[in-house]
C-alpha cells in the first residue's frame, strides 16, 4: 500500500468510532465495514430507533425525542 491508501484507511476507521471528551467510546459500527457498509448500518439502525417503544428506549438510555432526532438524520451524516 502506498501512503495515500494508509491515510484513507485511517480516516475510514475513525468514521466508525465516536469518542466523548474523556476519550470513552460512545458508539461503534461493526468492525470491517467499508464506506457503503457504514452508510447501510446507519440507515438501518436509525430506522430501527424509530420503531422502538418508550420502554425499549428507556432500556438503551434514550428519550423519545432523542430517538426521533437521531432517527431523522440522513444516513450520510454522522
C-alpha positions as CSV (number, residue, x, y, z in Angstrom):
1,X,0.0,0.0,0.0
2,X,1.1,3.5,-0.7
3,X,0.9,6.3,1.9
4,X,-2.4,7.7,0.5
5,X,-4.1,4.3,1.0
6,X,-2.9,4.2,4.6
7,X,-4.3,7.7,5.2
8,X,-7.7,6.7,3.7
9,X,-7.9,3.5,5.9
10,X,-7.1,5.6,9.0
11,X,-9.8,8.1,8.2
12,X,-12.3,5.4,7.4
13,X,-11.6,3.7,10.7
14,X,-12.1,7.0,12.6
15,X,-15.5,7.3,11.0
16,X,-16.5,4.1,12.6
17,X,-15.7,5.2,16.1
18,X,-17.0,8.2,18.1
19,X,-15.5,9.3,21.4
20,X,-16.6,11.8,24.1
21,X,-14.3,14.4,25.6
22,X,-12.9,11.9,28.1
23,X,-11.9,9.6,25.3
24,X,-14.6,7.0,26.0
25,X,-16.2,5.2,23.0
26,X,-19.8,6.3,22.6
27,X,-20.9,4.2,19.7
28,X,-19.4,1.9,17.1
29,X,-20.3,0.2,13.9
30,X,-19.3,-3.4,13.4
31,X,-15.6,-3.8,12.5
32,X,-14.6,-4.2,8.9
33,X,-17.3,-2.1,7.3
34,X,-16.4,-0.2,4.3
35,X,-17.9,3.2,3.4
36,X,-21.1,1.8,2.0
37,X,-21.4,-0.7,4.8
38,X,-21.2,2.1,7.3
39,X,-23.9,4.0,5.4
40,X,-26.2,0.9,5.3
41,X,-25.5,0.4,9.0
42,X,-26.5,4.0,9.8
43,X,-29.7,3.8,7.7
44,X,-30.9,0.5,9.2
45,X,-30.1,1.4,12.8
46,X,-31.7,4.8,12.6
47,X,-34.9,3.3,11.1
48,X,-34.9,0.7,13.9
49,X,-34.7,3.5,16.5
50,X,-37.9,4.9,15.2
51,X,-39.7,1.6,15.8
52,X,-38.8,1.3,19.5
53,X,-41.4,2.0,22.1
54,X,-40.8,4.1,25.2
55,X,-39.8,1.1,27.4
56,X,-37.2,-0.1,24.9
57,X,-35.8,3.5,24.5
58,X,-35.5,3.8,28.3
59,X,-33.6,0.5,28.4
60,X,-31.0,1.9,26.0
61,X,-30.9,5.3,27.7
62,X,-32.6,7.5,25.1
63,X,-35.7,9.7,25.3
64,X,-38.3,9.5,22.6
65,X,-37.2,13.0,21.4
66,X,-33.5,11.9,21.2
67,X,-34.6,8.8,19.2
68,X,-36.7,10.8,16.8
69,X,-33.8,13.3,16.4
70,X,-31.3,10.5,15.6
71,X,-33.7,8.5,13.5
72,X,-34.5,11.6,11.4
73,X,-30.8,12.2,10.5
74,X,-29.9,11.3,6.9
75,X,-27.6,8.3,6.7
76,X,-24.7,10.3,5.3
77,X,-24.5,12.4,8.5
78,X,-22.6,11.3,11.5
